[in-house]
Amino acid sequence: MYTPSFHSLHHTQFRVNYSLFMPIYDYMYGTMDKTSDTLYENSLKRKEESPNVVHLTHLITPESIYHLRIGFASFASKPYSSVWYLWFLWPVTLWSMMLTWIYGRTFVVERNRFDKIKAQTWAIPKYRPQYRLKWQKESINNLIEDSVLEADEKGASVLSLGLMNQSEELNKYGEVYVKKHPKLRVKLVDGSSLAVAVLLNSIPKGTTQVLLRGKLAKVAVAVAFALCQKGIQVAVSREDEYEKLDKSFGANTEGKLVMSKSYSSYKIWLVGDELEEEEQRKAAKGTLFIPFSQFPPKKLRKDCFYHTTPAMQTPVALENVDSCENWLPRRVMSVWRIAGIVHGLEGWEEHECGYTISSIDKVWDASLKHGFQPLRIPTQSKS
């Protein structure tokens, strides 16, 4: 079998190992270097590279494994989307699902280098629907905890929690692992601060009111509070949502948090998980939907604008960014992943997880300083 080390001997010994892809001819005609196998074995003995920053994520759907670099390169180079001909691979897909069900282990998806930081993305072979049952939550929590301890053992300085690896129901936004392992050297980062900063800077200037719809997770509550502090009216359509936010804010909203049953009065919507299709249809023409969750809403309206999930453009110096991150464009990275890199570059020593939000301005300024740039708002690009 041909290996990269085989033909390399041709460039040092010259009259050996001529073949590029079919070494059988070198075996047949006696031109194979006797050290070929030894060189190959020695090349495998190099010390494993330890990452400084680890981003922990998981698969979205059973077919999403084909969109990784270990799947199909053509799929990985484009934003995630379902294609009909992947149905022909369902026998293989079902086999892989059974394999991960029996023996699921975290694996490295991507390795990047940026300045002094060596970053890796690790994927847990579990899927989003598996967060519904109690025993499934325990299973995924154990895998996350094992990954945290492995990153700590390898000497990583930061582990960022991506996708559903950080949630209130699952692990209290990562706080569970910090309390369970108080001597952790690796710092856990959930990226909420940078997510809030990106969302605040995604709202068009001059906006006076927004509608908040979707599951009120940590980021949504923090964004709503920051907007009220800036004097922007935040409207919610459900009484339970209003009560939750009002209780969290106390008397600090200055009347900017309101209840509203009118969807068409608002042209800026901040949306998250559990946004219903019926609600989208009630939006006024030209409405801008800005997701605050890590999963984008289904695009039902051709007469409206849809921003990406919280993300930023990566600097050119960030190496080995060859594939798209889920549904994001090329060289665009989710803020949950960026937050870990920035945390490592800055050398911050505190955890960023649990129910608290770190300094929004600090993490925003640090991200810009290192070359990460905000994305263009859709209404601006089409106006």
Buried (B, 14 or more C-beta within 10 A) or exposed (E): EEBEBBBBBBEEEEEBBBBEEEBEEBEEEEBBBEBBEEBBEEEEEEEEEEBBBBBBBBBBBBBBBBBBBBBBEEBBEEBBEEEEEBEEBEEEBEEBBEEBEEEBEBEEBBEBBBBEBBBBBBBBBBBBEBBEEEEBBEBBBEBBBEBBBBBBEBEBBBBBBBBBBBBEEBBBBBBBBBEEBEEBEBBBBBBBBBBBBBBBBBBEEEBEBBBBBBBBBBBBBBBBBBBBEEEBBBBBBEEEBBEBBBEBBEEEBEEBBEEBEEBEEBBBBBBBBEBEEEBBEEBBEEBBBBBBBBBBBEEBBEEBBBBBBBBBBBBEEBEEBEBBBBBBEBBBBBBBBBBBBBBBBBEBEEBBBBEEBBEBEBBBEBBBEBBBEBBEBBBEEEE
